[in-house]
Every structure is written in C-alpha cells, then in structure tokens.
Amino acid sequence: MAGILDSVNQRTQLVGQNRLELLLFKLKGRQRYGINVFKVREVLQCPPLTSMPRLNSFVKGIAHIRGQTISVIDMGLATGGRSISDIENSFIIITEYNRTIQGFLVDSVERIVNLNWESVMPPPQGSGRSNYLTAVTEIDKELIEILDVEKILEEIAPSSTKVSDGLISDSEEMKQELGDRTILIVDDSSVARNQVKRALEAVGLPIVAKKNGKEALDYLVEIGGDCKNSVTEKIGLLISDVEMPEMDGYTLTAEVKSRPKLTDLHVILHTSLSGVFNHAMVEKVGADDFIAKFNPDELAGAVQKWLHAD
C-alpha cells in the first residue's frame, strides 16, 4: 500500500487531456468508490487515533502524521452509511481539498485506474439532492461512485461565503463593468456552485450556473450564435472548476480559447486541486487566472480584476 501513489508526480501529464486517475476504495459492503489521485497526498494503514472533546460526530479522531495533526473523518458515517469499526485494519486517505488537509477513514484501498472524463457521467436522474455523488463511471462492468468530498467537508465545517465590506463597497463599479451581461459558473458540486453564487450575488452580480464543461460549452456556443461578434456581448466572465464529468475545466478552457466567438471570454479556473502543474496548465490552455477554493474575497477580487480588464 505504501507504494500505491509512488508515481503520482509522473501522472500530471494526464491533466489537460480530459483524463483523470481514480484511487478506488471501499467503505462497508461491496460498492466501490473513487477519488481523484491529484487530491490524494498519501495512503496509510490507519495509525492510532486520539479522541478529543466536542469533535464533529463524523470525525473519528485526530492522527499525528509526519509532524502534522490531521482530523480523520469516517467516510462511511459522513455519507450516511455504517461506521468504519475495525480501525486497526482500515486505511486513511490523506487529501488536500480547499486549502485544508484531512484524512478519510475507509475500509480498504484497492488500485488506481486511468480514465477519460468523457466516460465519467453525472449522477443519474432521481438520485436526489441528499446524495453524496458528483459523478459515476463504469469499470470492469461495475458502477463506481465518485463522492462529492466538498459536500462532506462543508457539512462538517461550513465555509463562510461573506465578502468583505471593502469589496462590497466596490460592487457598483463591478455591476457597471458587467452591464447587462451575466457571469457563467461551472462546477459539478452543488455545494461549490452555491458557494460561488452566494459570494457573487452578495455583491449584486447575476449568475448562470452549469454542472460540467460540456454543458457549459454547449451553452456558450448557443449564446455565441446570437451574438454579432463575441459571446462577451452577453457573458462577462467564465468561472470554472477543473474536475468535472464529461469535460474537465482545462478542456473547456482550451475549447473556449480556440473558438472565434468565444476566445475573448476571460476564464478563471476555480478549483480544490493544488500543485505546481496546475499553474503550468493555466498557461497551456490559455486560462486567465487560477484560484484555489474557497476564499470569497479572492474570488470577488479576481472577478473585479477581470471585469475591469475588458
């Protein structure tokens, strides 16, 4: 198990090719789940956990790993299932999401699989708002569920979407820059979409939201068809996640920048992914900016900057 992520640094060339790699794991039962390898720092046999008072009920305890104190979240409980009870024989997946590091307690960790985002689909219709899925895919004739980790973390430690007073005082200038256009946000996580919406609507900016890159591109092409010269006549800015089913944010950006009626649209990539390779990919695909989730002031500041750049 110690070597399962040894080659993760060599895998970054997949980014921008509409490809991803999933680390497969199980909770209680036969169902397999997936998490993007680029979110994963390390996989370990679960070390001894320290209980602390007033922890969230989903937090199994605190682990001391490589000089860091990390909260360990019971992934089974956090997704509405059974608790991971056999801790000594379980594993923790240490991840970095939204500028924080946390461990997820799982029953077993299996292997890494290489996929194309086109084979990763949104959750099925009728799965309900309470589910913890952002996507599903099929591997070896078996359905793999990709969990909405941002939703899990938001339920444990809600993020503030409050924009500082200084930026709110600049909202009239931003609204004037935007005019009668809208801002398009793209994210497969309902939690992430709502965070962005609440932050930007607080400064009075109108929002249109889409769930993945393909849906957003289809929308932009349709809108662009009604514009004389550029889609920027109706859309002031595109804010996109990177990880999304069907078409990722890098591929969406490259498509936007390659189409005459879309190429002038400023693109901000807004993602929980981290790492130097992301900044290289920003330049490669032609995105205008890259922001790690989720800081409402940084987001509003970037929106102000790129609206003013028009």
Contacts in CASP RR format, 6 or more apart in sequence:
PFRMAT RR
TARGET T0000
AUTHOR 0000-0000-0000
METHOD contacts of the structure
MODEL  1
MAGILDSVNQRTQLVGQNRLELLLFKLKGRQRYGINVFKVREVLQCPPLT
SMPRLNSFVKGIAHIRGQTISVIDMGLATGGRSISDIENSFIIITEYNRT
IQGFLVDSVERIVNLNWESVMPPPQGSGRSNYLTAVTEIDKELIEILDVE
KILEEIAPSSTKVSDGLISDSEEMKQELGDRTILIVDDSSVARNQVKRAL
EAVGLPIVAKKNGKEALDYLVEIGGDCKNSVTEKIGLLISDVEMPEMDGY
TLTAEVKSRPKLTDLHVILHTSLSGVFNHAMVEKVGADDFIAKFNPDELA
GAVQKWLHAD
1 43 0 8 1.000
1 44 0 8 1.000
1 45 0 8 1.000
1 91 0 8 1.000
1 109 0 8 1.000
2 43 0 8 1.000
2 44 0 8 1.000
4 23 0 8 1.000
4 43 0 8 1.000
4 109 0 8 1.000
4 111 0 8 1.000
4 112 0 8 1.000
5 23 0 8 1.000
5 37 0 8 1.000
5 40 0 8 1.000
5 42 0 8 1.000
5 43 0 8 1.000
5 112 0 8 1.000
8 37 0 8 1.000
8 38 0 8 1.000
8 40 0 8 1.000
11 21 0 8 1.000
11 37 0 8 1.000
11 38 0 8 1.000
12 38 0 8 1.000
12 277 0 8 1.000
14 20 0 8 1.000
14 21 0 8 1.000
14 114 0 8 1.000
15 38 0 8 1.000
15 242 0 8 1.000
15 250 0 8 1.000
15 277 0 8 1.000
15 278 0 8 1.000
15 281 0 8 1.000
16 248 0 8 1.000
16 250 0 8 1.000
16 251 0 8 1.000
16 254 0 8 1.000
16 281 0 8 1.000
16 284 0 8 1.000
16 285 0 8 1.000
17 251 0 8 1.000
18 116 0 8 1.000
18 117 0 8 1.000
18 118 0 8 1.000
18 247 0 8 1.000
18 248 0 8 1.000
18 250 0 8 1.000
18 251 0 8 1.000
19 114 0 8 1.000
19 115 0 8 1.000
19 116 0 8 1.000
19 117 0 8 1.000
20 36 0 8 1.000
20 37 0 8 1.000
20 38 0 8 1.000
20 114 0 8 1.000
20 115 0 8 1.000
20 117 0 8 1.000
20 120 0 8 1.000
20 243 0 8 1.000
20 248 0 8 1.000
21 36 0 8 1.000
21 37 0 8 1.000
21 38 0 8 1.000
21 112 0 8 1.000
21 113 0 8 1.000
21 114 0 8 1.000
21 115 0 8 1.000
22 34 0 8 1.000
22 35 0 8 1.000
22 36 0 8 1.000
22 37 0 8 1.000
22 112 0 8 1.000
22 113 0 8 1.000
22 115 0 8 1.000
22 137 0 8 1.000
22 144 0 8 1.000
22 146 0 8 1.000
23 34 0 8 1.000
23 35 0 8 1.000
23 36 0 8 1.000
23 37 0 8 1.000
23 40 0 8 1.000
23 43 0 8 1.000
23 93 0 8 1.000
23 109 0 8 1.000
23 111 0 8 1.000
23 112 0 8 1.000
24 32 0 8 1.000
24 33 0 8 1.000
24 34 0 8 1.000
24 109 0 8 1.000
24 110 0 8 1.000
24 111 0 8 1.000
24 112 0 8 1.000
24 113 0 8 1.000
24 139 0 8 1.000
24 144 0 8 1.000
25 32 0 8 1.000
25 33 0 8 1.000
25 34 0 8 1.000
25 35 0 8 1.000
25 91 0 8 1.000
25 93 0 8 1.000
25 106 0 8 1.000
25 107 0 8 1.000
25 108 0 8 1.000
25 109 0 8 1.000
25 110 0 8 1.000
26 32 0 8 1.000
26 33 0 8 1.000
26 106 0 8 1.000
26 107 0 8 1.000
26 108 0 8 1.000
26 110 0 8 1.000
27 33 0 8 1.000
27 75 0 8 1.000
27 76 0 8 1.000
27 79 0 8 1.000
27 81 0 8 1.000
27 82 0 8 1.000
27 84 0 8 1.000
27 106 0 8 1.000
27 107 0 8 1.000
28 76 0 8 1.000
28 81 0 8 1.000
28 82 0 8 1.000
28 84 0 8 1.000
28 107 0 8 1.000
29 107 0 8 1.000
31 145 0 8 1.000
32 110 0 8 1.000
32 139 0 8 1.000
32 142 0 8 1.000
32 144 0 8 1.000
32 145 0 8 1.000
33 106 0 8 1.000
33 144 0 8 1.000
33 145 0 8 1.000
33 146 0 8 1.000
33 147 0 8 1.000
34 144 0 8 1.000
34 145 0 8 1.000
34 146 0 8 1.000
34 147 0 8 1.000
35 93 0 8 1.000
35 95 0 8 1.000
35 104 0 8 1.000
35 146 0 8 1.000
35 147 0 8 1.000
35 149 0 8 1.000
36 243 0 8 1.000
36 273 0 8 1.000
37 112 0 8 1.000
38 273 0 8 1.000
39 95 0 8 1.000
39 96 0 8 1.000
39 97 0 8 1.000
39 149 0 8 1.000
39 272 0 8 1.000
39 273 0 8 1.000
40 93 0 8 1.000
40 94 0 8 1.000
40 95 0 8 1.000
41 94 0 8 1.000
41 95 0 8 1.000
41 96 0 8 1.000
41 101 0 8 1.000
42 65 0 8 1.000
42 93 0 8 1.000
42 94 0 8 1.000
43 91 0 8 1.000
43 92 0 8 1.000
43 93 0 8 1.000
43 94 0 8 1.000
43 109 0 8 1.000
44 65 0 8 1.000
44 91 0 8 1.000
44 92 0 8 1.000
44 94 0 8 1.000
45 90 0 8 1.000
45 91 0 8 1.000
46 63 0 8 1.000
46 72 0 8 1.000
46 87 0 8 1.000
46 88 0 8 1.000
46 90 0 8 1.000
46 91 0 8 1.000
46 92 0 8 1.000
46 105 0 8 1.000
47 63 0 8 1.000
47 64 0 8 1.000
47 65 0 8 1.000
47 92 0 8 1.000
48 63 0 8 1.000
49 60 0 8 1.000
49 61 0 8 1.000
49 62 0 8 1.000
49 63 0 8 1.000
49 72 0 8 1.000
49 87 0 8 1.000
50 61 0 8 1.000
50 62 0 8 1.000
50 63 0 8 1.000
50 64 0 8 1.000
51 61 0 8 1.000
51 62 0 8 1.000
52 61 0 8 1.000
52 62 0 8 1.000
55 61 0 8 1.000
55 62 0 8 1.000
55 71 0 8 1.000
56 156 0 8 1.000
56 157 0 8 1.000
57 77 0 8 1.000
58 73 0 8 1.000
58 74 0 8 1.000
58 77 0 8 1.000
58 78 0 8 1.000
58 152 0 8 1.000
58 155 0 8 1.000
58 156 0 8 1.000
59 71 0 8 1.000
59 72 0 8 1.000
59 73 0 8 1.000
59 74 0 8 1.000
59 156 0 8 1.000
60 72 0 8 1.000
60 73 0 8 1.000
60 74 0 8 1.000
60 84 0 8 1.000
60 87 0 8 1.000
60 105 0 8 1.000
61 71 0 8 1.000
61 72 0 8 1.000
62 69 0 8 1.000
62 70 0 8 1.000
62 71 0 8 1.000
62 72 0 8 1.000
63 69 0 8 1.000
63 70 0 8 1.000
63 72 0 8 1.000
63 92 0 8 1.000
63 103 0 8 1.000
64 70 0 8 1.000
65 94 0 8 1.000
68 101 0 8 1.000
70 94 0 8 1.000
70 101 0 8 1.000
70 102 0 8 1.000
70 103 0 8 1.000
71 102 0 8 1.000
71 103 0 8 1.000
72 92 0 8 1.000
72 102 0 8 1.000
72 103 0 8 1.000
72 104 0 8 1.000
72 105 0 8 1.000
73 102 0 8 1.000
73 103 0 8 1.000
73 104 0 8 1.000
73 105 0 8 1.000
73 152 0 8 1.000
73 156 0 8 1.000
74 83 0 8 1.000
74 84 0 8 1.000
74 105 0 8 1.000
75 84 0 8 1.000
75 104 0 8 1.000
75 105 0 8 1.000
75 106 0 8 1.000
75 147 0 8 1.000
75 152 0 8 1.000
76 82 0 8 1.000
76 83 0 8 1.000
76 84 0 8 1.000
76 105 0 8 1.000
76 106 0 8 1.000
77 83 0 8 1.000
77 84 0 8 1.000
78 132 0 8 1.000
78 152 0 8 1.000
78 155 0 8 1.000
78 156 0 8 1.000
79 132 0 8 1.000
79 147 0 8 1.000
79 152 0 8 1.000
80 132 0 8 1.000
84 90 0 8 1.000
84 105 0 8 1.000
84 106 0 8 1.000
84 107 0 8 1.000
86 107 0 8 1.000
87 105 0 8 1.000
90 105 0 8 1.000
90 106 0 8 1.000
90 107 0 8 1.000
90 108 0 8 1.000
91 105 0 8 1.000
91 106 0 8 1.000
91 107 0 8 1.000
91 108 0 8 1.000
91 109 0 8 1.000
92 103 0 8 1.000
92 104 0 8 1.000
92 105 0 8 1.000
92 106 0 8 1.000
93 103 0 8 1.000
93 104 0 8 1.000
93 106 0 8 1.000
93 109 0 8 1.000
94 101 0 8 1.000
94 102 0 8 1.000
94 103 0 8 1.000
95 101 0 8 1.000
95 102 0 8 1.000
95 103 0 8 1.000
95 104 0 8 1.000
95 149 0 8 1.000
96 272 0 8 1.000
96 274 0 8 1.000
97 149 0 8 1.000
97 150 0 8 1.000
97 153 0 8 1.000
97 272 0 8 1.000
97 293 0 8 1.000
98 150 0 8 1.000
98 153 0 8 1.000
98 159 0 8 1.000
98 272 0 8 1.000
98 292 0 8 1.000
98 293 0 8 1.000
98 294 0 8 1.000
99 274 0 8 1.000
99 292 0 8 1.000
99 293 0 8 1.000
99 294 0 8 1.000
99 295 0 8 1.000
100 153 0 8 1.000
102 153 0 8 1.000
104 149 0 8 1.000
113 139 0 8 1.000
115 137 0 8 1.000
115 139 0 8 1.000
117 244 0 8 1.000
117 245 0 8 1.000
117 246 0 8 1.000
117 247 0 8 1.000
117 248 0 8 1.000
117 251 0 8 1.000
118 246 0 8 1.000
118 247 0 8 1.000
119 137 0 8 1.000
119 138 0 8 1.000
120 135 0 8 1.000
120 136 0 8 1.000
120 137 0 8 1.000
120 146 0 8 1.000
120 245 0 8 1.000
120 246 0 8 1.000
121 135 0 8 1.000
121 136 0 8 1.000
121 137 0 8 1.000
121 245 0 8 1.000
121 246 0 8 1.000
122 134 0 8 1.000
122 135 0 8 1.000
122 136 0 8 1.000
122 188 0 8 1.000
122 211 0 8 1.000
122 212 0 8 1.000
122 245 0 8 1.000
122 246 0 8 1.000
123 131 0 8 1.000
123 133 0 8 1.000
123 134 0 8 1.000
123 135 0 8 1.000
123 136 0 8 1.000
124 136 0 8 1.000
127 133 0 8 1.000
129 190 0 8 1.000
132 147 0 8 1.000
132 148 0 8 1.000
132 151 0 8 1.000
132 152 0 8 1.000
133 145 0 8 1.000
133 146 0 8 1.000
133 147 0 8 1.000
133 148 0 8 1.000
134 146 0 8 1.000
134 147 0 8 1.000
134 148 0 8 1.000
134 188 0 8 1.000
134 189 0 8 1.000
134 245 0 8 1.000
135 146 0 8 1.000
135 188 0 8 1.000
135 245 0 8 1.000
136 143 0 8 1.000
136 144 0 8 1.000
136 145 0 8 1.000
136 146 0 8 1.000
137 143 0 8 1.000
137 144 0 8 1.000
137 146 0 8 1.000
138 144 0 8 1.000
146 245 0 8 1.000
148 189 0 8 1.000
148 190 0 8 1.000
148 191 0 8 1.000
150 189 0 8 1.000
150 191 0 8 1.000
150 192 0 8 1.000
150 272 0 8 1.000
150 293 0 8 1.000
151 189 0 8 1.000
151 190 0 8 1.000
151 191 0 8 1.000
154 191 0 8 1.000
154 195 0 8 1.000
159 195 0 8 1.000
159 294 0 8 1.000
160 296 0 8 1.000
161 195 0 8 1.000
161 198 0 8 1.000
161 199 0 8 1.000
161 202 0 8 1.000
161 296 0 8 1.000
162 199 0 8 1.000
162 202 0 8 1.000
162 296 0 8 1.000
163 199 0 8 1.000
163 202 0 8 1.000
163 203 0 8 1.000
163 296 0 8 1.000
163 297 0 8 1.000
163 300 0 8 1.000
164 297 0 8 1.000
167 203 0 8 1.000
167 297 0 8 1.000
167 300 0 8 1.000
167 301 0 8 1.000
167 304 0 8 1.000
168 202 0 8 1.000
168 203 0 8 1.000
170 203 0 8 1.000
170 304 0 8 1.000
171 203 0 8 1.000
171 204 0 8 1.000
171 205 0 8 1.000
173 304 0 8 1.000
173 308 0 8 1.000
174 203 0 8 1.000
174 204 0 8 1.000
174 205 0 8 1.000
174 303 0 8 1.000
174 304 0 8 1.000
174 307 0 8 1.000
175 203 0 8 1.000
175 204 0 8 1.000
175 205 0 8 1.000
177 304 0 8 1.000
177 307 0 8 1.000
177 308 0 8 1.000
177 310 0 8 1.000
178 205 0 8 1.000
178 206 0 8 1.000
178 236 0 8 1.000
178 237 0 8 1.000
178 307 0 8 1.000
181 232 0 8 1.000
181 233 0 8 1.000
181 234 0 8 1.000
181 235 0 8 1.000
181 236 0 8 1.000
182 206 0 8 1.000
182 207 0 8 1.000
182 208 0 8 1.000
182 234 0 8 1.000
182 235 0 8 1.000
182 236 0 8 1.000
183 200 0 8 1.000
183 205 0 8 1.000
183 206 0 8 1.000
183 207 0 8 1.000
183 208 0 8 1.000
183 235 0 8 1.000
183 236 0 8 1.000
183 237 0 8 1.000
183 238 0 8 1.000
183 239 0 8 1.000
183 303 0 8 1.000
184 207 0 8 1.000
184 208 0 8 1.000
184 209 0 8 1.000
184 210 0 8 1.000
184 216 0 8 1.000
184 219 0 8 1.000
184 220 0 8 1.000
184 235 0 8 1.000
184 236 0 8 1.000
184 237 0 8 1.000
184 238 0 8 1.000
184 239 0 8 1.000
185 193 0 8 1.000
185 196 0 8 1.000
185 197 0 8 1.000
185 200 0 8 1.000
185 207 0 8 1.000
185 208 0 8 1.000
185 209 0 8 1.000
185 210 0 8 1.000
185 239 0 8 1.000
185 240 0 8 1.000
186 209 0 8 1.000
186 210 0 8 1.000
186 211 0 8 1.000
186 212 0 8 1.000
186 213 0 8 1.000
186 215 0 8 1.000
186 216 0 8 1.000
186 238 0 8 1.000
186 239 0 8 1.000
186 240 0 8 1.000
186 241 0 8 1.000
186 244 0 8 1.000
186 249 0 8 1.000
186 252 0 8 1.000
187 193 0 8 1.000
187 196 0 8 1.000
187 209 0 8 1.000
187 211 0 8 1.000
187 240 0 8 1.000
187 241 0 8 1.000
187 244 0 8 1.000
187 270 0 8 1.000
188 211 0 8 1.000
188 212 0 8 1.000
188 241 0 8 1.000
188 243 0 8 1.000
188 244 0 8 1.000
188 245 0 8 1.000
189 241 0 8 1.000
192 241 0 8 1.000
192 272 0 8 1.000
192 293 0 8 1.000
192 294 0 8 1.000
193 209 0 8 1.000
193 211 0 8 1.000
195 293 0 8 1.000
195 294 0 8 1.000
195 296 0 8 1.000
196 207 0 8 1.000
196 239 0 8 1.000
196 270 0 8 1.000
196 299 0 8 1.000
197 207 0 8 1.000
197 209 0 8 1.000
199 296 0 8 1.000
199 299 0 8 1.000
199 300 0 8 1.000
200 207 0 8 1.000
200 299 0 8 1.000
200 300 0 8 1.000
200 303 0 8 1.000
201 207 0 8 1.000
202 296 0 8 1.000
203 300 0 8 1.000
205 303 0 8 1.000
208 219 0 8 1.000
208 235 0 8 1.000
210 216 0 8 1.000
210 219 0 8 1.000
211 244 0 8 1.000
212 244 0 8 1.000
212 245 0 8 1.000
212 246 0 8 1.000
212 247 0 8 1.000
213 240 0 8 1.000
213 244 0 8 1.000
213 246 0 8 1.000
213 247 0 8 1.000
213 248 0 8 1.000
213 249 0 8 1.000
213 251 0 8 1.000
213 252 0 8 1.000
214 246 0 8 1.000
214 247 0 8 1.000
214 252 0 8 1.000
215 246 0 8 1.000
216 238 0 8 1.000
216 240 0 8 1.000
216 252 0 8 1.000
217 247 0 8 1.000
217 252 0 8 1.000
217 255 0 8 1.000
217 256 0 8 1.000
220 231 0 8 1.000
220 235 0 8 1.000
220 238 0 8 1.000
220 256 0 8 1.000
220 262 0 8 1.000
220 265 0 8 1.000
221 259 0 8 1.000
221 262 0 8 1.000
223 231 0 8 1.000
223 234 0 8 1.000
223 235 0 8 1.000
224 230 0 8 1.000
224 231 0 8 1.000
224 234 0 8 1.000
224 261 0 8 1.000
224 262 0 8 1.000
225 261 0 8 1.000
226 234 0 8 1.000
227 233 0 8 1.000
227 234 0 8 1.000
227 261 0 8 1.000
229 261 0 8 1.000
230 261 0 8 1.000
230 262 0 8 1.000
230 263 0 8 1.000
230 264 0 8 1.000
230 265 0 8 1.000
231 261 0 8 1.000
231 262 0 8 1.000
231 264 0 8 1.000
231 265 0 8 1.000
232 264 0 8 1.000
232 265 0 8 1.000
232 310 0 8 1.000
235 265 0 8 1.000
236 265 0 8 1.000
236 266 0 8 1.000
236 307 0 8 1.000
236 310 0 8 1.000
237 265 0 8 1.000
237 266 0 8 1.000
237 268 0 8 1.000
237 303 0 8 1.000
237 306 0 8 1.000
237 307 0 8 1.000
238 256 0 8 1.000
238 265 0 8 1.000
238 266 0 8 1.000
238 267 0 8 1.000
238 268 0 8 1.000
239 267 0 8 1.000
239 268 0 8 1.000
239 270 0 8 1.000
239 299 0 8 1.000
239 303 0 8 1.000
240 249 0 8 1.000
240 252 0 8 1.000
240 253 0 8 1.000
240 267 0 8 1.000
240 268 0 8 1.000
240 269 0 8 1.000
240 270 0 8 1.000
241 249 0 8 1.000
241 269 0 8 1.000
241 270 0 8 1.000
241 271 0 8 1.000
242 248 0 8 1.000
242 249 0 8 1.000
242 250 0 8 1.000
242 269 0 8 1.000
242 271 0 8 1.000
242 273 0 8 1.000
242 278 0 8 1.000
243 249 0 8 1.000
243 271 0 8 1.000
243 272 0 8 1.000
243 273 0 8 1.000
244 252 0 8 1.000
247 255 0 8 1.000
249 269 0 8 1.000
250 269 0 8 1.000
250 281 0 8 1.000
250 284 0 8 1.000
250 285 0 8 1.000
250 287 0 8 1.000
251 285 0 8 1.000
253 267 0 8 1.000
253 269 0 8 1.000
253 285 0 8 1.000
253 286 0 8 1.000
253 287 0 8 1.000
254 285 0 8 1.000
254 286 0 8 1.000
255 262 0 8 1.000
256 262 0 8 1.000
256 263 0 8 1.000
256 265 0 8 1.000
256 267 0 8 1.000
257 263 0 8 1.000
257 267 0 8 1.000
257 285 0 8 1.000
257 286 0 8 1.000
266 288 0 8 1.000
266 289 0 8 1.000
266 306 0 8 1.000
266 309 0 8 1.000
266 310 0 8 1.000
267 286 0 8 1.000
267 287 0 8 1.000
267 288 0 8 1.000
267 289 0 8 1.000
268 287 0 8 1.000
268 288 0 8 1.000
268 289 0 8 1.000
268 290 0 8 1.000
268 291 0 8 1.000
268 302 0 8 1.000
268 303 0 8 1.000
268 306 0 8 1.000
269 278 0 8 1.000
269 282 0 8 1.000
269 287 0 8 1.000
269 289 0 8 1.000
269 290 0 8 1.000
269 291 0 8 1.000
270 291 0 8 1.000
270 293 0 8 1.000
270 299 0 8 1.000
271 278 0 8 1.000
271 290 0 8 1.000
271 291 0 8 1.000
271 292 0 8 1.000
271 293 0 8 1.000
272 292 0 8 1.000
272 293 0 8 1.000
272 294 0 8 1.000
274 292 0 8 1.000
278 290 0 8 1.000
279 290 0 8 1.000
281 287 0 8 1.000
282 289 0 8 1.000
282 290 0 8 1.000
288 306 0 8 1.000
288 309 0 8 1.000
289 302 0 8 1.000
289 305 0 8 1.000
289 306 0 8 1.000
291 298 0 8 1.000
291 299 0 8 1.000
291 302 0 8 1.000
END
